[in-house]
Amino acid sequence: MDVVTLGETMVLFTAGSIGPLRFAKQFEKTIGGAESNLSIAISRLGHQVGWISRLGDDEFGLFTRDFIRGEGVDTSHVKFDPKFPTAVFFKERQAAHDPKIYYYRKGSAASQMTPEDLDEQYIASAKYLHITGITPALSDSCKETVLAAIELARKNGLTIVFDPNIRLKLWSKEEARKTLMEIAALCDIVLPGIEEGEILTGEDSPEGIAKVLLANGSKLVVIKLGAKGAFYANKEKQEYVAGYPVEHIVDTVGAGDGFAAGFISGLLRGFDYREAVKLGNRIGAFALTVLGDVEGYPFWSQIDPSKGDQIINR
């Protein structure tokens, strides 16, 4: 196993028309969730990845598991809960703006995850543990599960990658800051967006954000800057890496997860930090060109470094 991650995936219903959901008559059903987004992107890039979660023992749960498993992700440590349902969410399409999201996830099966859902041997079989700040926001038991996974990963020598992925619909800014800074201190690599970095540290520049997070205990900080690319820093070096231009952005959802997948893929391939960040920027750019959370992620066969900045759509 190259990467193991854990977290909630929901069934996603995307409106077939632009405008308020109350006027939408048709929806497309797929899935969405930061950790499964990353898992699918990592798998398409040619790596072995496992996803840990709980799903409802219902039709939506089976659909979600089958979709993710069909993308080559190992789902052997996904449990089906007979008491709690699979969560769903809806995407309202808006012209010239990011889509508006409506979540129905309170009391979901994934929110019932506990440390007992973790298998130490399974985690120990991987090189990287990937976690996000969404999971600890779901419930106290989910927070305990994330901390237990980090403890097992540290015990077994994994590199821990943390994407804060702050969702203020799930908790307050103050609670998110306190909990996520505690988690960041236990992780090797932290991947915030610029706005998330501001929430966590109170700083408004990439350099300032990185300085606080490095002092907090992380070894490497990579800050996603949208169209501008990304900034990375450790105690020895810091550098901006330009993004890939995308002429027509269709959907921004999933771009950050694509960046994380590309960056981790680069590290797994032995790239230095600059080249790994560059690959992250490129995968994130692919995600922008297609409607949906995972539909735009490329396969490794589509990534040809000799083509420079060109984005291949297939």
Secondary structure, DSSP 4 states (H G I P E B T S, - for coil): --EEEE---EEEEEEEEES-GGG---EEEEEE-HHHHHHHHHHHTT--EEEEEEEESSHHHHHHHHHHHHTT-B-TTEEEESSSPPPEEEEEE-TTSPPEEEEE-TT-SGGG--GGG--HHHHHT-SEEEEESSHHHH-HHHHHHHHHHHHHHHHTT-EEEEE----TTTS-HHHHHHHHHHHHTT-SEE--BHHHHHHHHS--SHHHHHHHHHHHT-SEEEEE-GGG-EEEE-SS-EEEE-----SS----TTHHHHHHHHHHHHHHTT--HHHHHHHHHHHHHHHTTSSSSSTTPPPGGG--GGGTTPPP--
